[in-house]
Structure formats: C-alpha cells, structure tokens
C-alpha cells in the first residue's frame, strides 16, 4: 500500500492522495518559494514574535496559506542551519513535512 505524499497516511493503490485537502495542500506547499535572504533576515535580526509578524505579512503579501508557509520557513531555516529541528516548538512540522 502506498502512502499519501502530504500526510503520509496509508491509501489504496488507485489513489494518489487521501483527500482533496491533502492534494491541494501538497501542491500549494510545493509551489511556495521562500528566498534565502528572507530566511536569513528572519533568524538574524528578529526575535520569535517579530518573526511571526514577518511571516504573517509575507503570507498576506504573496497570498499564501499561513500554516504551509510556516512549514516551508521552518524547513528552509533547518536546511540553512539557523535552527536544529529539535529544540523548536514546531517539531510536529518536521515530521509532517519531512524536513
């Protein structure tokens, strides 16, 4: 049995995603691009609350889903070495996105 690429639930062979929401979220997440200078600025110059405000502004400016943008930012910050992936309070995002 294969797994849903977004939520990792078991699904039947005839399906690609377990639901329409997973399909929509998966392709939206893939389409989100967060520039490295934005990540660098977030984690170099801003504290946690300022970071959240900047992410919300970026989400509204580019018309993105906030929760998916948070996952993408968290993943990019982990890859860039700004966070280690374990100490952050959003550790559930790591297992959801696989980053």
C-alpha positions as CSV (number, residue, x, y, z in Angstrom):
1,X,0.0,0.0,0.0
2,X,1.3,3.4,-0.9
3,X,1.2,6.5,1.3
4,X,-0.3,9.9,0.8
5,X,2.6,12.3,-0.1
6,X,1.3,15.1,2.1
7,X,0.1,13.5,5.3
8,X,1.8,10.0,5.0
9,X,-1.4,8.1,5.7
10,X,-1.9,4.7,4.0
11,X,-4.0,4.8,0.9
12,X,-5.2,2.4,-1.7
13,X,-3.2,1.8,-4.9
14,X,-5.9,3.6,-7.0
15,X,-5.5,6.9,-5.2
16,X,-2.7,9.4,-5.3
17,X,-3.8,11.4,-2.2
18,X,-6.1,10.5,0.7
19,X,-8.3,13.6,0.3
20,X,-8.8,16.7,-1.8
21,X,-7.4,18.8,1.0
22,X,-4.1,16.8,1.1
23,X,-3.8,17.2,-2.7
24,X,-4.4,20.9,-2.6
25,X,-2.0,21.4,0.4
26,X,0.7,19.3,-1.2
27,X,0.7,21.3,-4.5
28,X,0.5,24.6,-2.7
29,X,3.4,23.6,-0.5
30,X,5.5,22.6,-3.5
31,X,4.7,25.9,-5.2
32,X,5.8,28.1,-2.2
33,X,9.3,29.5,-2.6
34,X,10.9,31.4,0.3
35,X,14.1,33.3,-0.6
36,X,17.2,32.6,1.4
37,X,17.8,36.3,2.2
38,X,14.3,36.4,3.8
39,X,15.1,33.4,6.0
40,X,18.5,34.9,6.9
41,X,16.9,38.2,7.9
42,X,14.2,36.4,9.9
43,X,16.6,34.4,12.0
44,X,19.4,37.0,12.2
45,X,17.6,40.2,13.1
46,X,14.2,39.2,14.5
47,X,13.1,37.6,17.7
48,X,10.3,35.0,17.9
49,X,7.4,37.4,18.0
50,X,8.8,39.7,15.2
51,X,9.5,36.6,13.1
52,X,5.9,35.5,13.4
53,X,4.7,39.0,12.4
54,X,7.0,39.0,9.3
55,X,5.8,35.5,8.3
56,X,2.2,36.7,8.5
57,X,3.0,39.8,6.4
58,X,4.8,37.7,3.8
59,X,1.8,35.3,3.7
60,X,-0.7,38.1,3.1
61,X,1.6,39.8,0.6
62,X,2.0,36.7,-1.6
63,X,-1.4,35.2,-0.9
64,X,-0.2,32.0,0.7
65,X,-1.7,29.8,3.3
66,X,-0.1,30.7,6.6
67,X,0.4,27.2,8.0
68,X,2.0,25.9,4.8
69,X,4.3,29.0,4.7
70,X,5.3,28.3,8.4
71,X,6.3,24.7,7.4
72,X,8.3,25.9,4.4
73,X,10.1,28.6,6.5
74,X,10.8,26.1,9.2
75,X,12.2,23.6,6.7
76,X,14.3,26.3,5.0
77,X,15.7,27.5,8.3
78,X,16.6,24.0,9.3
79,X,18.4,23.4,6.0
80,X,20.2,26.7,6.3
81,X,21.4,25.8,9.8
82,X,19.5,28.6,11.7
83,X,17.6,26.0,13.8
84,X,18.5,22.4,14.6
85,X,15.0,21.0,14.1
86,X,14.7,19.5,17.7
87,X,14.6,22.5,20.0
88,X,11.9,24.5,18.2
89,X,8.4,24.2,19.5
90,X,7.2,23.3,16.0
91,X,8.7,19.8,15.9
92,X,5.5,18.4,14.6
93,X,6.1,20.3,11.4
94,X,9.3,18.4,10.9
95,X,7.6,15.0,10.8
96,X,4.6,16.4,8.8
97,X,6.8,17.9,6.1
98,X,9.7,15.6,6.4
99,X,12.2,18.4,6.7
